[in-house]
Amino acid sequence: MRSQAMFFQRRAGEALADARLRRNLDGLRDKFVGMRARAVANYEKDFEELRDAGAAIRDRVLKDLDVWLELFEEKATARGATVLWARDGREICGHVVAIARRHGVKKVAKSKSMLSEEAQLNVALAAAGIEPVETDLGEYILQISGNEPPSHILAPAAHKNLDEVADLFADKHGKPRKTEIPALTREAREVLREHFLTAGMGISGGNFLIAETGSVALVTNEGNGRMVTTLPKVHVVVTGIEKIVPTLEDFATLMRLLPRSATGQDISNYVSVCTGTRGADDADGPEHTYFVLVDNGRAGLVGSEFQEMLRCIRCGACMNHCPVYQTVGGHAYGWVYPGPMGSVLTSLYTGIENALDLPHAATLCNQCGVVCPVRIPLAELQRKLREKQSERGLRPWPERAALAAWAWLAQRPALYALATKLGVRYLNRLAGGADRIRALGLAPGWTAGRDFPAPQGRTFKELYKTRQERKA
């Protein structure tokens, strides 16, 4: 995988210069942040206790992940499903293409699946002569726009505005241009309906796997998920091994967290629990069900100092509240998962040497940790990744030398105080009486794209000393 160091910096710079993208991101932030805040405030019980319960469920699973996966396989197989295992994206694609060929499938209807993005499944299907059709509205917009990657895990086309979508539909559908959202969604439904009815196979992700019943739970706000899992004769679920939960009761607890954290809803529009294959008395459902359970770096995190990241329930709250994501959007992160979760997951799944800048694409303000429904300490994990990069010598030597010098000074209070005073004088000289520094001499990178605030007043140690003297 291509190194992220130059990639993130270049794409972030492009995003900052894109006025339209900035406006689109402002609207996204205002919507998601406000909706979550209202949903949490209106929760009839203690939301913090609910977060504790959610984190405990995820930790209980991760403690005995192999046991719960074996139970899931046993229960799913008993209900007529086939459980397959995939180590990486190549094996995901191999399994799915083989299933399609086994059943003579020429067209696949897909609902949202971030793991299929990890595996670049659409590329593999097309190469095998099988047409993939994205049916989530956001994913569909990106597909007909030229197979763009998603910029948000909940709202894949969040970087596009109404006018862009209206132009795209008029161009691709050959119909009169519409500018009202209901008219555009109706047009999309009319186009996609034919694909639902003619697809031989449906592919979905899975929000949760339920061990005690061998089921997959899908949580959506569009009806496409239910169409994909009921109309085609073959249903393939592609999901990560960490998505397992022990019981339906545990699933119910997490469902009190997921929609409130993701979209500010008490409950999503569609919650489907799919178990096995169509029975003799069932009105709909697949004749064949396959689960492709994927590792792709997940198993290696179990028992490690980064295990807490596997709690993630993919709500997107961390990116919605992240000042960096809010400024540059999702494409700057360069892989499937953007925002704070992406900074950690991309580094862990692809190798920290391939994501050098992502752990640093954060202010460590911990907004992400404060809103995470399962209490993942995202800022702390980003800090640990920074440490790993330094330990392996992956960061530039001037940066490592500066950090080493700071650490040496920090252990010597008298020298640290002197260095602080000298530093403040140096910065004030650069400012020349202004409140901003336009060019930071010893570290020009800091002011390459923005001004540096000049010191205001005395240092913290001086202020603290004065305060203590007054108390005395």
C-alpha positions as CSV (number, residue, x, y, z in Angstrom):
1,M,0.0,0.0,0.0
2,R,1.2,3.5,-0.8
3,S,2.8,5.5,2.0
4,Q,0.3,7.9,3.6
5,A,2.9,10.5,4.6
6,M,2.8,12.6,1.4
7,F,-0.7,11.5,0.5
8,F,-2.4,12.9,3.6
9,Q,-0.6,16.2,3.5
10,R,-1.3,16.7,-0.2
11,R,-4.9,15.8,0.0
12,A,-5.5,17.8,3.2
13,G,-4.0,20.8,1.5
14,E,-6.4,20.3,-1.5
15,A,-9.3,20.0,0.9
16,L,-8.5,23.2,2.7
17,A,-8.4,25.0,-0.7
18,D,-11.8,23.5,-1.8
19,A,-14.4,26.1,-0.7
20,R,-17.3,23.9,-1.8
21,L,-16.1,20.9,0.2
22,R,-15.7,23.2,3.3
23,R,-19.3,24.3,3.0
24,N,-20.5,20.7,2.6
25,L,-18.5,19.6,5.7
26,D,-19.9,22.5,7.7
27,G,-23.4,21.3,7.0
28,L,-22.5,17.7,7.9
29,R,-21.0,18.8,11.2
30,D,-23.9,20.9,12.3
31,K,-26.3,18.1,11.5
32,F,-24.7,15.1,13.2
33,V,-23.3,16.9,16.2
34,G,-26.5,18.6,17.1
35,M,-28.6,15.5,16.5
36,R,-26.4,13.3,18.7
37,A,-26.5,15.9,21.5
38,R,-30.3,16.0,21.5
39,A,-30.6,12.2,21.4
40,V,-28.3,11.8,24.4
41,A,-30.1,14.5,26.3
42,N,-33.5,13.0,25.7
43,Y,-32.4,9.4,26.7
44,E,-34.7,8.4,29.5
45,K,-31.9,6.8,31.6
46,D,-28.3,7.4,32.3
47,F,-26.5,7.5,29.0
48,E,-23.1,7.1,30.7
49,E,-24.2,3.9,32.3
50,L,-25.3,2.7,28.9
51,R,-21.9,3.4,27.5
52,D,-20.3,1.4,30.3
53,A,-22.6,-1.5,29.5
54,G,-21.8,-1.3,25.8
55,A,-18.1,-1.3,26.5
56,A,-18.5,-4.3,28.8
57,I,-20.3,-6.3,26.2
58,R,-17.6,-5.6,23.6
59,D,-14.8,-6.5,26.1
60,R,-16.6,-9.7,27.1
61,V,-16.6,-10.8,23.4
62,L,-13.0,-9.9,22.8
63,K,-11.9,-11.8,25.9
64,D,-13.1,-15.1,24.4
65,L,-13.5,-14.2,20.7
66,D,-12.7,-17.7,19.4
67,V,-15.4,-19.2,21.6
68,W,-18.1,-16.9,20.4
69,L,-17.1,-17.3,16.8
70,E,-17.2,-21.1,17.1
71,L,-20.7,-20.8,18.7
72,F,-21.8,-18.5,15.9
73,E,-20.6,-20.9,13.2
74,E,-22.4,-23.8,14.9
75,K,-25.7,-22.0,15.2
76,A,-25.5,-20.4,11.7
77,T,-24.7,-23.8,10.1
78,A,-27.6,-25.4,11.9
79,R,-29.9,-22.9,10.3
80,G,-28.7,-23.7,6.8
81,A,-26.0,-21.1,6.3
82,T,-22.5,-21.7,5.1
83,V,-19.7,-20.1,7.1
84,L,-16.4,-19.2,5.3
85,W,-13.3,-17.6,6.7
86,A,-11.0,-15.1,5.0
87,R,-7.6,-13.9,6.1
88,D,-7.4,-10.9,3.9
89,G,-9.0,-9.0,1.0
90,R,-7.7,-11.5,-1.6
91,E,-9.5,-14.3,0.1
92,I,-12.7,-12.3,0.5
93,C,-12.8,-11.7,-3.2
94,G,-12.0,-15.3,-3.9
95,H,-14.8,-16.6,-1.8
96,V,-17.4,-14.1,-3.2
97,V,-16.5,-14.7,-6.9
98,A,-16.5,-18.5,-6.3
99,I,-20.0,-18.3,-4.8
100,A,-21.3,-16.2,-7.7
101,R,-19.9,-18.6,-10.2
102,R,-21.3,-21.6,-8.3
103,H,-24.8,-20.1,-8.6
104,G,-24.5,-18.7,-12.2
105,V,-24.7,-15.1,-10.9
106,K,-24.1,-12.3,-13.4
107,K,-25.3,-9.3,-11.3
108,V,-24.8,-8.5,-7.6
109,A,-26.9,-6.0,-5.6
110,K,-24.8,-4.6,-2.7
111,S,-25.8,-2.8,0.4
112,K,-23.2,-0.9,2.3
113,S,-20.2,-2.9,3.4
114,M,-17.0,-1.2,4.5
115,L,-15.2,-4.5,4.4
116,S,-16.0,-4.9,0.7
117,E,-14.2,-1.5,0.4
118,E,-11.2,-2.9,2.3
119,A,-11.1,-5.8,-0.2
120,Q,-11.9,-3.7,-3.3
121,L,-14.5,-6.3,-3.9
122,N,-16.2,-4.4,-6.7
123,V,-13.0,-4.4,-8.8
124,A,-12.7,-8.2,-8.3
125,L,-16.3,-8.8,-9.3
126,A,-16.1,-6.7,-12.4
127,A,-12.8,-8.4,-13.4
128,A,-14.7,-11.8,-13.1
129,G,-17.5,-10.5,-15.4
130,I,-20.0,-10.0,-12.6
131,E,-21.7,-6.6,-12.4
132,P,-21.8,-5.1,-8.9
133,V,-24.5,-2.5,-8.2
134,E,-24.3,-0.4,-5.1
135,T,-27.8,0.2,-3.7
136,D,-27.1,2.4,-0.7
137,L,-28.0,5.9,-2.1
138,G,-24.7,7.4,-1.1
139,E,-22.7,4.5,-2.4
140,Y,-24.7,4.5,-5.6
141,I,-23.9,8.2,-6.2
142,L,-20.2,7.5,-5.8
143,Q,-20.4,4.5,-8.1
144,I,-22.0,6.3,-11.0
145,S,-19.7,9.3,-10.3
146,G,-16.7,7.1,-11.3
147,N,-16.3,4.7,-8.4
148,E,-15.2,7.3,-5.9
149,P,-14.3,6.1,-2.5
150,P,-16.6,7.0,0.4
151,S,-15.7,10.0,2.5
152,H,-17.8,9.0,5.6
153,I,-18.8,5.6,6.9
154,L,-22.5,6.7,7.4
155,A,-22.9,9.3,4.7
156,P,-20.5,8.1,1.9
157,A,-21.3,11.0,-0.4
158,A,-21.1,13.7,2.4
159,H,-18.6,15.6,0.3
160,K,-21.2,16.3,-2.4
161,N,-24.0,18.8,-2.3
162,L,-27.4,18.8,-3.8
163,D,-26.4,20.6,-7.1
164,E,-23.6,18.1,-7.7
165,V,-26.0,15.1,-7.3
166,A,-28.6,16.8,-9.5
167,D,-26.1,17.3,-12.3
168,L,-24.8,13.7,-11.9
169,F,-28.3,12.1,-12.1
170,A,-29.3,14.2,-15.1
171,D,-26.1,13.2,-16.9
172,K,-26.1,9.4,-16.0
173,H,-29.9,8.8,-16.0
174,G,-30.7,10.9,-19.1
175,K,-33.7,12.5,-17.4
176,P,-34.7,16.1,-16.7
177,R,-32.6,17.7,-14.0
178,K,-34.3,17.7,-10.6
179,T,-33.3,19.8,-7.6
180,E,-35.6,18.5,-4.8
181,I,-34.4,15.7,-2.6
182,P,-37.7,13.7,-2.7
183,A,-37.6,13.8,-6.5
184,L,-34.0,12.7,-6.7
185,T,-34.5,9.8,-4.3
186,R,-37.5,8.7,-6.2
187,E,-35.5,8.7,-9.4
188,A,-32.8,6.6,-7.7
189,R,-35.4,4.1,-6.5
190,E,-36.8,3.8,-10.0
191,V,-33.4,3.0,-11.4
192,L,-32.4,0.6,-8.6
193,R,-35.7,-1.3,-8.6
194,E,-34.8,-3.2,-11.8
195,H,-31.4,-4.2,-10.3
196,F,-33.0,-5.5,-7.1
197,L,-35.4,-7.7,-9.2
198,T,-32.7,-9.0,-11.6
199,A,-29.7,-9.5,-9.3
200,G,-28.9,-13.1,-8.7
201,M,-27.0,-12.4,-5.5
202,G,-27.1,-9.9,-2.7
203,I,-24.1,-8.8,-0.7
204,S,-24.4,-7.0,2.7
205,G,-22.1,-6.1,5.5
206,G,-23.2,-6.8,9.1
207,N,-23.5,-4.4,12.0
208,F,-23.5,-7.3,14.4
209,L,-23.3,-11.1,14.4
210,I,-25.4,-12.7,17.1
211,A,-23.7,-15.9,18.5
212,E,-26.7,-17.5,20.2
213,T,-28.9,-17.5,17.0
214,G,-26.3,-17.5,14.2
215,S,-27.9,-14.3,12.9
216,V,-26.6,-11.1,11.2
217,A,-28.2,-7.8,12.3
218,L,-28.4,-5.0,9.7
219,V,-29.1,-1.4,10.8
220,T,-30.0,1.0,8.0
221,N,-32.1,4.1,7.2
222,E,-32.9,2.9,3.7
223,G,-34.9,0.0,2.5
224,N,-32.1,-1.2,0.2
225,G,-30.6,-3.5,2.9
226,R,-33.8,-5.4,3.3
227,M,-34.2,-5.7,-0.5
228,V,-30.7,-7.0,-0.9
229,T,-31.2,-9.7,1.8
230,T,-34.6,-10.9,0.7
231,L,-35.0,-10.7,-3.1
232,P,-31.9,-12.4,-4.6
233,K,-31.7,-16.2,-4.2
234,V,-28.2,-15.9,-2.7
235,H,-27.2,-13.7,0.3
236,V,-23.6,-13.2,1.1
237,V,-22.6,-11.4,4.4
238,V,-19.1,-10.0,4.4
239,T,-18.1,-8.8,7.9
240,G,-15.3,-8.7,10.4
241,I,-14.8,-11.3,13.1
242,E,-15.0,-8.6,15.8
243,K,-18.6,-7.8,15.0
244,I,-19.9,-10.8,17.1
245,V,-22.1,-10.2,20.2
246,P,-23.2,-13.1,22.5
247,T,-26.9,-12.7,22.7
248,L,-30.0,-10.8,21.4
249,E,-30.2,-9.0,24.7
250,D,-26.6,-7.7,24.1
251,F,-27.6,-6.6,20.6
252,A,-30.6,-4.7,22.1
253,T,-28.3,-2.9,24.5
254,L,-25.9,-1.9,21.7
255,M,-28.9,-0.8,19.6
256,R,-29.6,1.8,22.2
257,L,-26.2,3.2,21.6
258,L,-25.6,2.9,17.9
259,P,-28.4,5.0,16.3
260,R,-28.2,7.7,19.0
261,S,-24.4,8.0,18.5
262,A,-24.5,7.8,14.7
263,T,-27.5,9.8,13.5
264,G,-29.1,11.1,16.6
265,Q,-32.1,8.7,16.3
266,D,-33.7,6.7,19.0
267,I,-34.0,3.8,16.5
268,S,-33.0,3.4,12.9
269,N,-35.6,3.2,10.2
270,Y,-34.8,-0.5,9.5
271,V,-33.4,-3.1,11.9
272,S,-33.2,-6.5,10.3
273,V,-32.1,-9.8,12.0
274,C,-31.4,-12.3,9.3
275,T,-31.1,-16.0,10.3
276,G,-30.4,-18.9,7.9
277,T,-32.2,-19.5,4.6
278,R,-35.8,-19.3,3.5
279,G,-38.0,-21.9,5.1
280,A,-40.9,-23.7,3.5
281,D,-43.5,-21.3,5.0
282,D,-41.4,-18.1,4.5
283,A,-42.7,-15.5,2.1
284,D,-39.2,-14.3,1.1
285,G,-35.6,-14.7,1.9
286,P,-32.5,-16.3,0.2
287,E,-32.3,-19.9,-0.8
288,H,-28.6,-19.8,0.0
289,T,-26.8,-17.8,2.8
290,Y,-23.1,-17.5,3.2
291,F,-21.1,-15.7,5.9
292,V,-17.6,-14.6,5.0
293,L,-16.0,-13.8,8.3
294,V,-12.9,-11.7,7.9
295,D,-9.7,-11.3,9.8
296,N,-7.6,-8.8,7.7
297,G,-5.5,-7.7,10.8
298,R,-8.2,-8.0,13.4
299,A,-7.0,-11.2,15.2
300,G,-3.6,-9.7,15.7
301,L,-5.1,-6.9,17.9
302,V,-6.7,-9.3,20.3
303,G,-4.6,-9.3,23.5
304,S,-2.5,-6.4,22.4
305,E,-2.3,-2.8,23.7
306,F,-4.6,-1.8,20.8
307,Q,-7.4,-4.4,21.6
308,E,-9.8,-1.6,22.7
309,M,-10.0,-0.5,19.0
310,L,-11.9,-3.7,18.3
311,R,-14.8,-2.5,20.4
312,C,-15.7,-0.1,17.6
313,I,-19.4,-0.4,16.4
314,R,-18.9,1.9,13.4
315,C,-21.2,4.7,14.5
316,G,-19.0,7.5,13.0
317,A,-19.4,9.8,16.1
318,C,-15.7,10.2,16.4
319,M,-15.3,11.7,13.0
320,N,-18.4,13.8,13.3
321,H,-16.9,15.6,16.3
322,C,-13.3,15.6,15.1
323,P,-12.0,19.1,14.3
324,V,-9.5,17.7,11.8
325,Y,-12.1,15.6,9.9
326,Q,-14.5,18.5,10.0
327,T,-11.9,20.6,8.2
328,V,-10.4,18.2,5.6
329,G,-13.1,15.5,5.1
330,G,-12.7,11.8,4.6
331,H,-10.7,11.5,1.4
332,A,-7.6,13.0,2.9
333,Y,-7.1,10.0,5.1
334,G,-6.5,7.8,2.0
335,W,-8.1,4.6,3.0
336,V,-11.5,3.1,3.9
337,Y,-11.9,4.5,7.4
338,P,-11.5,8.3,8.0
339,G,-11.4,10.4,11.1
340,P,-9.9,9.3,14.5
341,M,-11.0,5.7,14.0
342,G,-9.4,5.7,10.6
343,S,-6.2,7.1,12.0
344,V,-5.9,4.1,14.3
345,L,-7.4,1.4,12.1
346,T,-5.5,2.2,9.0
347,S,-2.2,2.2,10.9
348,L,-3.1,-1.1,12.6
349,Y,-4.5,-2.9,9.5
350,T,-2.0,-1.7,6.9
351,G,1.1,-1.2,9.0
352,I,2.2,2.0,10.8
353,E,4.9,2.5,8.2
354,N,2.2,2.9,5.6
355,A,0.2,5.5,7.6
356,L,3.0,7.8,8.9
357,D,0.9,11.0,9.2
358,L,-2.5,9.6,10.3
359,P,-1.8,9.3,14.0
360,H,-0.6,12.9,13.8
361,A,-3.8,14.0,12.0
362,A,-5.3,14.9,15.4
363,T,-5.2,17.6,18.0
364,L,-5.5,15.0,20.8
365,C,-8.4,17.1,22.1
366,N,-10.2,13.8,22.9
367,Q,-13.6,14.9,21.5
368,C,-13.6,11.5,19.8
369,G,-13.1,9.6,23.1
370,V,-15.8,11.7,24.9
371,V,-18.5,10.8,22.4
372,C,-17.4,7.2,21.6
373,P,-20.4,5.0,22.7
374,V,-18.1,2.1,23.8
375,R,-15.5,4.3,25.4
376,I,-12.6,3.6,23.0
377,P,-9.7,5.9,24.2
378,L,-8.9,7.0,20.7
379,A,-6.6,9.9,21.6
380,E,-4.5,7.5,23.8
381,L,-4.3,5.0,21.0
382,Q,-3.1,7.7,18.6
383,R,-0.5,8.7,21.1
384,K,0.7,5.1,21.4
385,L,1.0,4.9,17.6
386,R,3.1,8.0,17.6
387,E,5.4,6.4,20.2
388,K,5.7,3.2,18.0
389,Q,6.7,5.3,15.0
390,S,9.4,7.1,17.0
391,E,10.7,3.8,18.6
392,R,11.0,2.4,15.1
393,G,12.7,5.5,13.7
394,L,9.9,6.1,11.2
395,R,9.6,9.8,12.0
396,P,12.0,12.4,10.6
397,W,15.2,12.8,12.6
398,P,14.7,16.5,13.4
399,E,11.3,15.7,15.0
400,R,12.8,12.8,17.0
401,A,15.7,15.0,18.1
402,A,13.4,17.8,19.2
403,L,11.3,15.4,21.2
404,A,14.3,13.9,22.9
405,A,15.6,17.3,23.8
406,W,12.2,18.3,25.2
407,A,12.1,15.1,27.3
408,W,15.6,15.8,28.6
409,L,14.6,19.3,29.6
410,A,11.3,18.3,31.1
411,Q,13.2,16.2,33.7
412,R,15.2,19.2,34.8
413,P,12.8,21.9,36.1
414,A,15.3,24.7,36.4
415,L,16.7,24.3,32.9
416,Y,13.1,23.9,31.6
417,A,12.1,27.2,33.2
418,L,15.1,28.9,31.7
419,A,14.5,27.4,28.2
420,T,10.8,28.5,28.4
421,K,11.8,32.1,29.2
422,L,14.3,32.2,26.3
423,G,11.7,30.6,24.0
424,V,9.1,33.2,24.8
425,R,11.6,36.0,24.2
426,Y,12.5,34.5,20.9
427,L,8.9,34.1,19.8
428,N,8.1,37.7,20.9
429,R,11.0,38.9,18.8
430,L,9.7,37.1,15.8
431,A,6.3,38.5,16.3
432,G,7.7,42.1,16.4
433,G,4.8,43.4,18.6
434,A,2.1,41.7,16.5
435,D,-0.2,38.9,17.9
436,R,0.7,36.5,15.1
437,I,4.0,35.1,13.9
438,R,4.1,34.7,10.1
439,A,7.3,32.7,9.8
440,L,8.6,30.5,12.6
441,G,12.4,30.5,12.0
442,L,13.5,27.2,13.7
443,A,10.4,25.3,12.6
444,P,9.1,26.8,9.3
445,G,6.6,23.9,8.8
446,W,4.4,25.2,11.6
447,T,3.8,28.5,9.6
448,A,3.8,27.1,6.1
449,G,0.0,27.1,6.0
450,R,-1.0,29.3,8.9
451,D,0.2,31.9,11.4
452,F,1.5,31.0,14.8
453,P,0.0,32.8,17.8
454,A,2.5,35.0,19.6
455,P,2.9,34.4,23.4
456,Q,0.5,36.4,25.5
457,G,1.7,37.6,28.9
458,R,3.8,35.6,31.3
459,T,4.5,31.8,31.3
460,F,2.4,29.3,33.2
461,K,5.1,28.8,35.8
462,E,5.4,32.5,36.4
463,L,1.6,32.9,36.8
464,Y,1.5,29.9,39.1
465,K,4.3,31.3,41.2
466,T,2.6,34.6,41.6
467,R,-0.7,32.9,42.5
468,Q,1.0,30.9,45.2
469,E,2.7,33.9,46.6
470,R,-0.6,35.8,46.9
471,K,-2.1,32.8,48.7
472,A,0.8,32.8,51.2
